[in-house]
């Protein structure tokens, strides 16, 4: 699908942006709390704009939304090198630009995830979602690796010029995407209060979806801040590592996710969706606990690799579950709720992590959040309709 090409450039651009932004702020300010707050600016817009983005995706052409998002992001990110050349770039301004960039990006995921069922029959959804995840993880291998070496070579600010160019490539590849014929049949004609009540009615009639949202919110509140900001602080402050060392943490994370995604591509249909999702959440937490005893960066890489093996169970299982149980005409809105639960809660979690690491050793923090995240998955085991959910 042309969608995968667009997705690749989009995700590479965002991977580069995230690594470059966090490292630049940590390097300039030297403050873990400031870095946590700045990182939250990257994710906070999802709390505000994900639901409007989902409503918009259900009422407009999803392909057109994806194209415009890529073009606008190219222009926004190029403001950083422009302001730097004018000596007007500050940490506050970087935070504002990051907030605006992610506000636009919030419109991408609901359109992408609700577009997949319009291209593929239900029998191929799990495989299609797995291909999407493989594409994302390949992008997240290349993005941090490029960021790590380019930051060391030329400085974080200059890397933003390349990011802008990559967003333009995403915009160009967006024109290779065809408008699916089914899209015209399911678009809603007006965006009114019914757009909200419809999704509430769906939740009311399907408690499995309510449970899915709850465990997604709680799990990501615990896990995402340490994963994003905590890892950078750990590499820089505890191991005295470089941007390249941190980038390789992200690389090993992506390699682990690709391995499991390839497994799911071939054998995923044999695994019950409920077991896939719950196992992923439990192991997502448990595999972070060993970070407490990591003594070297290579050992940290090994722990991250093992941790990453279980993440696709969550992402692929959750996405496929939604695509199977939520009507096409509501999927943009429901995926927007997932964006709020995942990326939006990352804003809160990263801010809390930056604050917590001022008082708690970062390795201890990984152990605490690992236990809490695993307990979230453990609680889901007690809900039989989710636990026994099949893949057919």
C-alpha positions in Angstrom: 0.0 0.0 0.0 1.1 3.5 -0.7 0.0 4.3 2.8 3.1 2.4 4.1 5.4 4.7 2.1 3.8 7.8 3.5 3.8 6.3 7.0 7.5 5.5 6.8 8.5 9.1 6.0 6.0 10.5 8.5 7.4 8.3 11.3 11.0 8.8 10.5 10.4 12.5 10.7 8.7 12.3 14.1 11.4 9.9 15.4 14.1 12.4 14.4 12.1 15.3 15.9 11.5 13.6 19.2 15.1 12.5 19.8 16.5 15.8 18.6 14.1 17.9 20.7 14.6 16.0 24.0 18.4 15.8 23.6 18.7 19.5 22.6 16.7 20.7 25.6 18.5 18.3 28.0 21.8 19.5 26.6 20.9 23.2 26.7 19.1 23.4 30.0 20.8 20.6 31.9 17.5 20.3 33.8 15.6 17.0 34.0 12.4 18.8 35.1 12.6 21.2 32.1 13.2 18.3 29.7 10.2 16.5 31.1 8.0 19.5 30.7 9.3 20.2 27.2 8.7 16.5 26.2 5.2 16.8 27.5 4.6 19.7 25.0 5.2 17.1 22.3 2.3 14.9 23.5 0.0 17.3 25.3 -2.0 18.4 22.2 -3.3 14.9 21.9 -5.3 15.5 25.0 -7.0 18.5 23.4 -7.1 17.7 19.7 -7.5 13.9 19.4 -11.3 13.9 19.7 -11.8 16.8 17.2 -9.3 15.0 14.9 -11.4 11.8 15.1 -14.6 13.6 14.4 -12.9 15.3 11.5 -11.6 12.0 10.1 -15.1 10.5 10.2 -16.5 13.4 8.2 -13.8 14.2 5.7 -11.5 12.4 3.2 -8.9 10.6 5.3 -6.4 10.6 2.5 -6.6 14.4 2.1 -6.2 14.8 5.9 -3.0 12.8 5.8 -1.6 14.8 2.9 -2.3 18.2 4.5 -0.9 17.1 7.9 2.5 16.2 6.2 2.7 19.5 4.4 1.8 21.6 7.4 4.3 19.8 9.6 7.1 20.4 7.1 6.6 24.1 7.4 6.3 24.1 11.2 9.4 22.2 11.9 11.5 24.4 9.6 10.7 27.3 11.9 13.4 25.9 14.3 16.4 26.3 12.1 15.0 29.6 10.7 14.6 31.1 14.2 18.0 29.7 15.2 19.6 31.5 12.2 17.9 34.7 13.4 19.1 34.2 17.0 15.5 34.1 18.2 15.3 30.4 19.2 14.7 29.7 22.9 13.6 26.7 24.9 10.2 28.3 25.3 9.9 28.8 21.6 11.0 25.2 20.9 8.2 24.1 23.2 5.6 26.2 21.4 6.7 24.8 18.0 6.6 21.3 19.4 3.1 21.9 20.7 1.9 23.3 17.3 3.6 20.4 15.4 1.9 17.8 17.5 -1.4 19.6 17.4 -1.3 19.0 13.6 0.0 15.5 14.0 -3.0 14.6 16.1 -5.1 14.5 13.0 -2.9 11.8 11.4 -3.4 8.6 13.4 -7.2 8.5 13.6 -7.3 8.9 9.8 -4.6 6.3 9.2 -6.0 3.6 11.5 -9.6 4.1 10.3 -8.4 4.1 6.7 -6.9 0.5 6.9 -10.3 -1.3 7.1 -11.4 0.6 4.0 -8.5 -0.9 2.0 -8.5 -4.4 3.5 -11.2 -7.1 4.2 -11.7 -8.1 7.8 -9.8 -11.3 7.4 -6.6 -9.4 6.5 -6.9 -6.7 9.2 -4.4 -8.3 11.7 -1.9 -8.8 8.9 -2.4 -5.2 7.6 -2.0 -3.8 11.1 1.2 -5.8 11.6 2.6 -4.5 8.4 1.9 -0.9 9.6 3.7 -1.7 12.9 6.7 -3.1 11.1 6.9 0.0 8.9 6.7 2.2 12.0 9.4 0.3 13.8 11.7 0.4 10.8 11.2 4.1 10.7 11.9 4.3 14.5 15.2 2.3 13.9 16.4 4.7 11.3 15.2 7.9 12.9 17.0 7.6 16.3 20.1 6.2 14.7 20.3 9.1 12.3 19.4 11.5 15.1 22.1 10.2 17.4 24.9 10.4 14.8 23.8 13.6 13.3 23.4 15.3 16.6 26.9 14.3 17.6 28.2 15.5 14.2 26.3 18.7 13.6 24.2 19.6 16.6 20.6 19.0 17.3 19.3 22.3 15.9 20.7 21.7 12.5 19.0 18.3 12.3 15.6 20.0 12.2 16.3 21.1 8.6 16.5 17.4 7.5 13.3 16.7 9.4 11.5 19.3 7.4 12.7 17.8 4.1 11.5 14.3 5.2 8.0 15.7 6.0 8.0 17.0 2.4 8.7 13.5 1.2 5.8 12.2 3.3 3.6 14.9 1.6 4.7 13.8 -1.8 4.1 10.1 -1.2 0.7 11.0 0.1 -0.4 11.7 -3.5 0.3 8.0 -4.4 -2.5 7.0 -2.0 -5.8 6.3 -3.6 -9.1 7.4 -2.1 -10.9 4.1 -1.1 -14.3 3.7 -2.8 -16.0 2.7 0.6 -15.1 6.1 2.1 -17.9 7.9 0.3 -20.4 5.4 1.7 -19.5 5.9 5.3 -18.7 9.6 5.6 -21.1 11.6 7.8 -22.6 14.7 6.3 -22.6 17.0 9.3 -20.5 17.3 12.5 -22.9 18.0 15.4 -23.4 16.7 18.9 -24.5 13.4 17.5 -20.8 12.8 16.6 -20.1 12.6 20.4 -23.2 10.7 21.5 -22.8 8.0 18.8 -19.4 7.0 20.3 -20.8 7.1 23.8 -23.7 4.8 22.7 -21.1 2.4 21.2 -19.2 2.3 24.5 -22.4 1.9 26.5 -23.4 -1.1 24.4 -19.9 -2.8 24.4 -18.3 -3.0 27.9 -15.2 -4.7 26.3 -14.4 -1.3 24.6 -14.8 0.4 28.0 -12.3 -2.0 29.6 -10.0 -1.5 26.7 -9.9 2.3 27.2 -9.4 2.0 31.0 -6.5 -0.3 30.8 -4.9 1.7 28.0 -5.2 4.9 30.0 -3.8 3.4 33.2 -1.0 1.4 31.5 0.3 4.4 29.5 0.1 6.8 32.5 2.6 4.5 34.2 4.8 3.4 31.3 5.2 6.2 28.8 7.0 8.9 30.8 9.9 6.6 31.9 10.1 5.1 28.4 10.4 8.6 26.7 12.2 10.9 29.2 13.4 8.4 31.8 15.5 6.5 29.3 17.2 9.7 28.1 17.9 10.7 31.7 19.2 7.2 32.5 21.6 7.2 29.5 22.9 10.7 30.1 22.9 11.1 33.9 23.6 7.5 35.1 25.8 6.0 32.4 27.3 9.3 31.0 26.3 8.2 27.5 26.0 10.1 24.3 23.1 10.9 22.0 24.2 7.9 19.9 23.9 5.6 23.0 20.4 6.8 23.6 19.5 6.5 19.9 20.6 2.8 20.0 18.2 2.3 22.9 15.5 3.2 20.6 17.0 1.1 17.9 17.0 -2.1 20.0 13.4 -1.3 21.0 12.4 -1.2 17.4 14.3 -4.4 16.5 12.5 -6.3 19.2 9.1 -4.9 18.1 9.8 -5.9 14.4 10.7 -9.5 15.4 7.4 -10.0 17.2 5.5 -8.1 14.5 6.8 -10.6 11.9 5.8 -13.4 14.2 2.3 -12.0 14.4 2.1 -11.5 10.6 2.5 -15.3 10.2 0.9 -16.8 13.3 -1.0 -13.9 14.9 -4.5 -15.2 13.8 -4.0 -18.3 16.0 -3.7 -16.2 19.1 -6.9 -15.1 20.9 -7.1 -11.3 20.8 -7.8 -11.0 24.5 -4.8 -13.1 25.6 -2.6 -11.3 23.1 -3.6 -7.9 24.6 -3.5 -8.8 28.3 -0.2 -10.7 28.0 1.4 -7.8 26.2 0.4 -5.4 29.0 1.6 -7.6 31.8 4.9 -8.3 30.1 5.3 -4.6 29.1 5.5 -3.8 32.8 7.5 -6.8 34.1 10.2 -6.4 31.5 11.0 -2.9 32.7 11.8 -4.0 36.3 15.3 -5.3 35.4 16.3 -1.8 34.4 16.9 -1.2 38.1 19.9 -3.5 38.0 21.3 -2.5 34.6 25.0 -1.6 35.2 26.2 -0.9 31.6 24.7 0.5 28.5 25.0 -2.8 26.5 23.1 -4.5 29.3 20.4 -1.8 29.1 20.1 -2.4 25.4 19.6 -6.1 26.0 16.8 -5.4 28.6 15.1 -2.9 26.2 15.3 -5.5 23.4 13.5 -8.1 25.5 11.0 -5.5 26.7 10.2 -4.6 23.1 9.2 -8.2 22.2 5.9 -7.8 23.9 4.8 -4.3 22.8 3.3 -5.4 19.4 1.0 -7.7 21.3 -0.6 -4.6 22.7 -0.6 -2.4 19.7 -1.7 -4.9 17.1 -4.2 -6.6 19.4 -5.8 -3.3 20.4 -6.0 -1.9 16.9 -7.5 -5.1 15.4 -10.0 -5.4 18.3 -11.3 -1.8 17.6 -11.5 -2.4 13.8 -13.5 -5.5 14.3 -15.9 -4.2 17.0 -16.4 -0.5 16.1 -18.5 0.5 13.0 -16.5 2.0 10.1 -18.3 5.3 10.5 -17.2 5.7 14.1 -13.6 4.4 13.9 -12.0 7.8 13.4 -13.6 9.0 16.7 -12.7 5.8 18.6 -9.1 5.8 17.4 -9.0 9.4 18.6 -9.9 8.2 22.1 -7.0 5.7 21.8 -4.7 8.6 20.8 -5.8 10.5 23.9 -5.2 7.4 26.0 -1.8 6.6 24.6 -0.1 9.8 23.3 -2.1 12.3 25.3 -1.4 10.5 28.6 2.3 10.5 27.5 2.2 14.2 28.0 1.1 13.8 31.6 3.5 10.9 32.2 6.6 12.6 30.8 6.0 15.7 32.9 5.5 13.5 36.1 8.7 11.5 35.2 10.8 14.7 34.8 9.6 15.8 38.2 9.9 12.4 39.9 13.5 11.9 38.8 14.5 15.0 40.7 13.6 13.0 43.9 13.7 9.3 43.0 16.7 7.5 41.3 15.7 6.9 37.8 16.5 3.2 37.9 14.2 2.8 40.9 11.5 4.6 39.0 11.6 2.0 36.3 11.1 -0.8 38.8 8.1 1.0 40.4 6.3 1.7 37.1 7.0 -1.8 35.8 5.2 -3.3 38.8 2.2 -0.9 38.4 1.9 -1.5 34.7 2.0 -5.2 35.1 -0.7 -5.0 37.7 -2.9 -3.2 35.2 -2.7 -6.1 32.9 -3.3 -8.5 35.8 -6.5 -6.7 36.6 -7.7 -7.2 33.1 -7.4 -11.0 33.5 -10.4 -10.9 35.8 -12.7 -9.5 33.1 -13.8 -12.7 31.3 -15.3 -11.1 28.1 -12.0 -9.5 27.3 -9.8 -12.4 28.5 -11.8 -14.9 26.3 -12.0 -12.6 23.2 -11.1 -14.6 20.1 -9.5 -13.5 16.8 -12.4 -14.5 14.6 
